[in-house]
Amino acid sequence: MFSSGHAFLIIISTVLILLGVLLSEKYHPPVRRLICICLGLSLLSEVIKTFSNIQILPVVTPVIENEDLIYRATGNYTPYLEAEHMPFELCSYQIVFMFLALIIKDDTMLKRLYAFMYTTCIIGGGMGIAFSSSLIGLSGMSEIMTSTDVWRAFLFHSMLIVEGIYIGRSKECDIRFGDVRWTFIFLIALDCMTFYLNSIMATPYYKGDTLAGIGNVVNYFSSYNNPLGIPMKDKSQWVIYLILRAALASVLIILVNLPLLKKKEVSHE
């Protein structure tokens, strides 16, 4: 399942996460300061990702010549970023959540946001390391190790895990197991929004007035295609996949939040 290059990066990420947790516990910065640092690093990561994946492409006009579709160059060029590289995955949304954590003044809303960030930073960061899309199309240790975007992706997701762990352990944030319900509420809202976003970004193809299929499919939140190999040729199969996905997500969320039960017990001693 994992190439030698991917396995090496997982080991490096694990070491960096442990080091980050130890350093944050040693120096114990205020949560806002840590989030400020993570926000700055996240914005830098997004800039690097954009410049690593953006392409300068010719502007073309589709025309029919001799019953064949051809693309006639206009002579102009423009920068273009493919849809899958846009910041609409859960880990990219953390940039928005960090910004909100710095400006929200209401303690109740802030605590709910911290609870959501705690869970999603750890789960999202872990999945970003285990199933990194930055490795797609790369082969061989040398090609993986020399990719700026690969290193960026693994460092970014490692940072998210450190941030999530610190938020969960912080007395300043004071999140408890009961706050997990807000993680479910926020995730469901984001999931619904992202499904619409996937549909908006896809290209529909019509045969007359009948929708024949779609192209340029993006898969934010895995709402279209799935990594489980489950066929989704009709609506019932897709619903079954959504149910399985929801069950798996629920198990992961509960497992990540179980340590907060111990935190609650300690606080009453």
N, C-alpha and C positions, 0 to 999 in steps of 0.2 A: 504493500500500500504506500509506504513512504520510501522515497529515494534516499540515498546516502546523504545527499546535500540537505534534504529536508530534515532528516534525523539529526544532522549536525546543528542545524539552525534551531531545532526544538531544544537541544541540549544547551546551546548558547542562551536562548531565551529563558530557560529555566534558571540558569545561573544568574542572569541579569535580574530576573524577578526576585529571587532570594536576596540578592545584593541590595536591590531597591527597597525591599521590605525592611531589611536590617538597618539601612541608612536612615530611612524615614522614622523608624522606631527609636534610633539612637538620637537623632537631632530633633525629632518631634515638632515639626513646623506646624503653625496654625493651618487648619484645613483650607482656608481661603488662599493662603500663600502657596500651598501645594497645588491647588487647582489652577492658580495663576500660572505656575510653572508648566503644568501639564497642558494648559490652553495654549501657551506660547509654543511648546514643542509640537502640539497637534496642528497648529496653523502652519508651522514650518514643514511638517510632514505632508500636509495637503498641498503646499506649494511644490515640494519635491515630486509628489505623485503626479501633479498636473504637468509639470515640465518634463517628466520622464515619459509620459504617455501621450502628450499632445502631438499631433501631426500637422504638417503644412501640406495641404492637399489642393489640387487644381479645382477650380469651380467649373462644373460641366453642365451641359444642357442635354437631357435625354431626347433623342429624335429617332424617327423611323426612317430607315433608308433601305430600299429593296426588301421590305418586309422584315428587316432585322432591326432590333433595338441597339442603338449605339449611343455613346456619351461623347458629345462634341465639346472640346475644351473651349472656354471663353477667353483664355489667356490670363485670367486672374487666379490668385492663390489665396487661401485663407487658413488660419489655424483651426483645428477641429479636434475635439475630445470626444471619444466614443462614449456612449451612454453608460456602459458598465463601469467607467472610471469616475463618474460623477458622485458627489458625496451624499448618497441616499441610502447607504447601508447603516445598520445600527451603530457600528463603531464610528462611522463618520459623523453621525448625529451627536456623538458625545461632545463634539466641539460646541454645538448649540446648548447642550445641557450644562457644560462647564460655564459658558457665558451666563446662562440663566442663574446658576448657583451663585454667581458673583453679584447679581443685581437684585435678586429676590430678597425682599425685606421681611415678608411674612414668615414667621418661624415654622408654622404648621406646613405651609407649602414647601418650604425649604427642606424640612425633614422628609417629606414625601419624595422630593426630588433626589435627596441623598440616598434614600432606600432604593430608588430605581437605578441610580448610577452605580451603587454598590453591586447590585445583581448583574446588571447588563455589562458593566466593565469587565467583570470576572468571566462571565459566560461568553460574551462577545469576543473579548481578548483571547480567551482560550481556544475558541473555534477559529478565530483568525490565524492563530499559530498552527493549529492542527490541520486546518483545511485551507491553507493560504492560496488565494486566487492569483497572487503575484508569481507563483511558480508555474502557472499554466503556459505551455509553449516552450518552457526551458528544459533542457536536457543536459546531463553531465554536471559534475561538481564544479568545473571551471566556469561554466555559463551561469550557474546559480550564484556562486560566490562573488562574481564580478558585477552582478546586477545591483545598481543603486536602489531600484524600486523594491527589490526583495529585502534588502537590509532595512530600508525604511519601514516596510510593512511589519517585519518581525519586531523591530525596536518600538514601533508605535503600539502594537498590540501588547507587548510586554509592559510598556508604560501604563496602559489602561488597567492591566491586572494589578499593578502596584498601587495605582490610585484607588481602585475599588477596594482592595484589602485595607488600605489605610482609612478610607471612609467607614468601612464596616467596623474597624477596631476603635475608631475615635470616640471618646466620650463627648467630644464637642458636637458630633453629629447625633449621637444617642439614638441610633435606629435600632428597632427591636423586630422580633420575628413577626409580630402582628402587622408591621408596615409592609409585608410582602404583598398584601392585597393591592397596594398602589402600583406595584410593579406589574401585576397582571392587568390592571386597568389601563395603565399607560402603554403597555406592550400591545394590547388588543387594539387600542386607538391607532398606534403607529402601523400595525400590521394591516389594518383596513385601509389606511391612507396609502400605504405602499402598494397595495394591490391595484388601486386606481392609478397610481403613478406608473406601474408596469404596463398597464393597458394604454395609458396616454403615450408612452414612449415607443410602443410597438407600432409597426407599420402595417395597416390592414390592406389586403389585396382583394379586390372585388371582381367577380365575373358577371358582368351586367349589374344587377342590383343585389346579387347574392354574395355574401362574404365568403370567399374561397379559402382564406387562411391569413396568417400574419407572418411578418418577417421582422428582422432586427429586434428579436426578443431580448429584453433584459429581465433579470431574475432577482431583484432586490427582495430580501427576506425569504428567498426560496419559495415564493408563492406560486410560481409557474412550474419550473422544472424542479426536480427533487434529487437529493443525493442518495436516496434509499433504493433507487431502482424500481420504484412502484410505477406501473404503467398508468398513464392518465389520459386515456383516449376518449373518455366521456365525463360528464359532470359527476356521476356517482363515484367514479374512481378518484376524481379530484377531491371530493368531499371526504372520502375515506382517508386520503393522504393528509388532508387538513386536520382530521381528528387524531391521526397518529402523531402528526407534528405537534399538535397542541398538548397531547399526553406526554411526549418526550420533553417538550419545553417546560411543562409543569413539574416534572420530576427533577430536571436540572435546577429550576428556580428554587424548589423546596430544599434540595440538597445544599445549594449555596447558602441558603438562609438558616439552615439548621444550627450553625455555630452561634447565631444570635440568641438561641434559647439559653445557652450557657451564659452568655453575656447578661441576660436578664436575671438569671439566678444569682450571679455574682453581685449585681447591683442591689439585691435585697439583703445581702449578708451584712 
